[in-house]
C-alpha cells in the first residue's frame, strides 16, 4: 500500500513538472509572431530623449508580440542611416522599420532592392509618400505625424495663444531648411510648415539650418549656436525648434544665455522629462506631441501583420495634439516613464 501511495505521489509530481515545463514553453514560443526577425531604426544617438521613447515602444511591441528585433541607433545622421540601411538589407531580415530622413532619391533604390529580396519595409517618424504608395500592397506603411501639417499646427497655435501679428518677429530652426526658407528634403517639411504658419499670421520669420552637432548634442553645442542666433536676430519674440532633443535642451540653453521664463516664446516638438519641466517652469510654451512611443510600437506590429498575413501597409498619423501648461499634468508622469 505504501509503495502504491509513493508511486502515485511520484506520478503526480512528474505530471506537475511536465505541466510547468509546457506552460513555460507556451510563454516563450506561443507568442503570435514568434520567429519573425526585424531590424528597427530608433533615429537618434543612444540615450536621446526622443529616440529612447521610440525604442521603448518598439521594445514593448517585441515583448508583446514575440518577434525578434535588432535595434539601430543613427545619431540623426541621414548618411549614417543610409549606410546602416544597406547593412540591414544585407542581413536579409523579414522586415526593416526605417526612418525616412535620407529622402526619396537615396532611399528609393535601396527600398527597391529590399523588396526584391522579399524584405518588408515600413517607415516611422519621417514619411516618403512616393515610395510608400508604390509598395503599400507589400506592407510598406507609415507611423508618424504628417510633417507639414504638424509644423503649421504648432506655429498657428503659437500665433493664436499669444495674439501675435505683423509687429512680431520669429526664428525657426530645423534640419534641412535653408536661410532662404526652402526645404531640402522630406524631413524639412515640418520646419517649412512652422515657417508658413507663422507667416500666415503676418510675422516676420527668419530661418536657420540646424547643424548635425547640435542635433546630436544640443545641451552643449546648442549654447554657441543660439548665442550667435540671438546676436544676429536680437529682437525676435518667438523661437521654434523643430527637433525634440533641442526643444528639451532649450531651458538649459536659455538659462546659460541669461534669459528668463517668458523672455522669448519657445515652441517645439515632443515630450521628455526636460521638456515637461521646461513647460512647468515657463521656459517652453507650446509643444507638438507626435507620440513617439507609437512610432516604435506600431511599425513592429505593422510588419508582423504584413509578414504573417500579407496585410497592406497602414498609414497612422501619431501627431495630433498640442501641450502647454494647461494640460501638461495629464501626460507628465508618462513622460517621466519615457512613454509620452
N, C-alpha and C positions, 0 to 999 in steps of 0.2 A: 504493500500500500504506500509506504514511504517513497519507494522507487517510482511509483506511478505519479505521486504528487510532485516529486522532484523533476520528473520528465515534463510534466505539464508546466511547471514554473519555467524551466529552461526553454520550452517551446514558445511560451508566451513572451519571454524576454527576447527570443530570436525574432518573433513576429514584430514586436515593438521596435526593435533595432532596424529591421527592414523597412518599417513604415517611416521611421525618422530619415533613413537614407534616401528613400524615394521622395519624401517631402522636400528634402534638401535639393535633390536633383530637379524637382519641379520648379523650385525657386530660381535656379540658375539657367536652366535650359528651356523652360516652357514660356519664356517671355515672347511676346507676339512677333518681334522682329529680330530674334536671335540669329546670328550668323551673317548679318549684313554689315559690311565694312565701309566706313565713311571717313573721309578726310574733311575737317572743318576749319575754316579760317575765322579767327577771333578779331582780326583787324589790327589792333594796336600793339604796343610793347606789353610784355607780361607784367601784370600789376596795374595797368592803366585803368582808371575808373570805368570808362565805357566798355572797354574790351572785357573786363572782368565780369560785368553783368551779362554780356553776351555769352561768355564762357559758362557762367553759372546756369543759364537757361539751357545751353546745349548739354551740359553735364547731367542736368536733371532729366532731360529727354533720353539721354543714353541709359540712365539708370531705370527709367520707367519702361522703356521700350525693349531693352535687351540687346540693342545693336552695339557694335564695337566702333569707337570713334577715336581718331588721331587728331590732335589739336595743333594748329599752326598759328604762331604769333608773327606779325609782319611789320611792326613799328609804324603803321600807317604809311608805308613807303610803297607806292604803286610798282616801282621797278622790282622791289623785293617780292611783292605779291606775285608778280608775273613769273619770276624765276621759281618761286615755290609752287605755283600752279603747274608749271611744266614738270617739276619733280613729282607732284601729286599724280599727274596723269601717268607718268612712267611706272608708278606703283600699282596701277590697274585696280583701284578700289571699286566697290559697287557704285559709289556716289561721291561727289565733291560738293560741299557747300562753300561757295566762293563769295567774295565781295567784289563789287564792280568798279572799284577805284581805278584800275588801269585803263578803262574805257573800251569803247566798241572796237576801234581799229586794232588794238593789241589783243583783246580777248577773243575776238570773233574766230580767227583761225585756230586758236587753242581749244575753244569750245567745240568747233567742228571736229578736231582730232579726238577729243574725249568722247563725243557722241559716236564717232566711227568705231571706237573701241568698246562701245556699249557701257560707257560710264555715264551715269545720270549726273547732270549738273544743275544746281539751283543757286540763286543769289540771295544774299541778305545785305541790308544797310544801304547799298547803292545799286539801283536798278539800271539795266541796259535793255530798254524796251525792244529794240530791233532784234536782238539775239533771243530774248525771251519769247517773242511772238513766233520766231522761226522754229523753236524747239519746244513749245508749250505741250505739244502732244506726246513728247518724250519725257515729261516730268520736270521740265525746266520752269520753275516758279520764282516767286519773289516774296520775301517777308521783310518789310521795312516801310519807311514813310514815303510818301510822294514828295520828292525832294523840293521841287519848285514851290509847290503849294504849302509845304511846311515853312519855307522861308517867308512867303507872303503872310501866312497865318501869324507868325511871330511878330514881324515888323508892323503889320497893321494893328495887331494887339497893343503894341507899344504906343503907336500913334493915338489910338483911342484912349488908352488908360491914362496917358499923360497930356492929352489935349495938345499935341504938337502940331506945328504948322510951318509956314514959309519963313518964319524968323529963326528957325532952329536948324542946327547942323548935326550930322551924324557920321560916324565912321563904322564901316563894315569890314571885318577881316575874315578871310576864309581861304582854304586851299584851292588852287586852280582858278582864282579870279585875277584879273589884271587891274592895274590902276585906272585903266580906261573903262572898267566895269564890264568886261567881256568874260564869259565863262569859257574856259579852255577844255573842259571835259564834263562828263555827266555829274561827277561829284560836285562840281562848282555850281550846278543849277540851284542848289539850295541857297548858296550865297547870293546868286543873282536874284532869287526870289526875295531875299531880305532887302536888297537894294531897291528893287522895283516897288515893293510895298511901302517903303519909306518915301520914295519919290512920288508915289501916288498921293501921299499925304502932304506933298509940297515941300518936304525938307530938302536941304542941300546935303548931298550924300557923297562922301569920299570912300574909296575902296583901297585896301592893301592886301596883297597876297600873303598868306601865312606860310612862313618858311618851315621846312620839314623839321628843323631842330626845335622850333617852338611847339610843333605838334607833338613831338616825342618827349619833350622835357619842358613843359610850359612854366612850371614854378621857377625855374632858373633862367632859361633862355627868354621867357616872356617878359622879364623885367626890362631888359635893354630894348627889346622890340617895342613895347608900349611906351617906354620913356621917350624914344625917338618919335613915335607916332603922335604923342601928346605935344611934343615940341613943334612938330610940323603942323598940327591942327589944334592949336591951344583953346579954341572957342567951341569945341564940339560939346553937345549936350547929351549925346547918345553914343554908346558903343555896342555893336552887336558882334559877338564872337561866334562864328559858325564852326564850332568844334567843341565837343563835350569836355575833354580834359582841360582845354583852355578856359572854358566857362568856369569850371571848377576851381581853376587857379586864380581867377580874377580878384577875389577878395584879398588874397595874399599879395598879388601884384600891386593892386591899388593902394594897400596899406603902405607898402615899401616905397611907393611913389608919392606918399604924403596926401593921399586922397581919403576922404571920409565917406561914410554911407550917404548916398544920395547926391554926392558932388557930381557924379556922372551916372546917368541912367544906363544900366547894363542889362542887355538881353542876350540870351544864349540858348544852348541846347543840352538836354539830357540831365537827369538827376544823378547825384552822387552824394556822399556824406558831406564833402566840402561845399557842393552847390546848395544843399539843404541849409547848411549853416550860413552860407552867403545870403540866401533869401531871408532867413530869420534875422540876421544882423543888419540887413538893408543894403549890402554891397551888390547883391544880384536882385534885379527887379522882376524879370519875367523870363520864364524858361519854357521852351517847347519840349515836351516829353514824348520821345519816339518809342519808349518802352523796349529797350534793347534786350531785355530778358526774352521777349517773344521772338526777337531776331536770332536768338540761339535755339530756343525750343522748337519753333515751328519749322525751320528748314530741315532739322533732323527728322521730324515727323513726316514732312513733305516727301523727302527722298525715300524713306521707308515705305510709304504708301505707293510711291511710283515703282519701286523695285519689286515689291511683293504682289501688287495688284494691277500695275500698269496704269495707275491714275495719271491724268494730265497735271501739268503744273498749276499751282494755286497762286493767286495774287492776293496778298494780305497787307493792307495798309495799317501799320502799327502806330503811326504818329498822328493822333487826332486831338491832343489836349494841351492846354497851357497851364502852367503852375506859377503861382505867386504867393505872397504872404497870406492871402485869404484862404487858400486850400492846401498849403504845404503840410499841415498836420496830418492830413489823410494819408499821405504817402511817405512821411518822414521815416517811420520805423522800418518800412520796407526798403527804403533807400539805404539805411544803415546795414541792413542784411544783404545788400547788393542784389536785390531783386528788382527794384524800381530805380 
